[in-house]
Each structure stands twice: as C-alpha cells, then as structure tokens.
Amino acid sequence: MAYIDGFVLAVPAANRQEFIEHAEFVDQLIKDCGADRIVECWADDVPDGEVTDFRRAVKANDDEIVVFAWIEWPDKETRDAGMKKMQEHAAGDERWDPEKYPPPFDGKRMVWGGFTPVVEI
C-alpha cells in the first residue's frame, strides 16, 4: 500500500515563483529517490480557525501564504529507503546543499509527517 509524507509550510507571498522553481528542482531529486508523485499546493481557501488552523500551525505572517504538499511513495519500505538515500545524498551532493540552493521559506516552521493511508476511494 502507498505511503504519504505530508507537509504544511508558510511561504512569503512575494516568493511564489521562486518557491515553484525551488519545488520543481527539489521534487525531481525526491522522485529520483523513489517517489511516485509530489504535489505542491498554494493556499486558495484557507480560513482562520477559532482554535487552530493551517496558518497558526506554521506561524504564518500576514505576508505569507500556506503551502500544503505531499509525497506519494509506492510503500513505506520505498519511502524509508528514499529518505535514507536523500540523507546520504545531502552529505555529498551539492544539489541538496541549502547554502547553494536555499529554500524560499523558513523551514523551521514547516510541519511534516509520514502517514499510512487507511481509506482510499
């Protein structure tokens, strides 16, 4: 069964095109590590909640947009191997170097996790 890594992050609205270009670059590296599909979504209808919401989850500022993204892997084993491969590449492949290819957002406020699908229609 498929395995999903999900992400929520805040990106300065002014960095939309830079984010898209960065995502296209990094997403190809992730696909090279075994991912089947990667989807990056720019917020369009993300309301403020009364208790919590996407914006609060990533401490988005007024000038930032929430991005919701996910990576689909064939299964957890492929995901675990892909993550290991990414970590190994990060140590020696300059394409993973955040100094050389800095993300256009604050990665410290990114929320992420791995998920096993329980319903798929």
Secondary structure, 3 states (H helix, E strand, C coil): CCEEEEEEEEEEHHHHHHHHHHHHHHHHHHHHCCCCEEEEEECCCCCCCCCCCHHHHCCCCCCEEEEEEEEEECCHHHHHHHHHHHHHHHHHCHHHCCCCCCCCCCHHHCEEEEECCCCCC
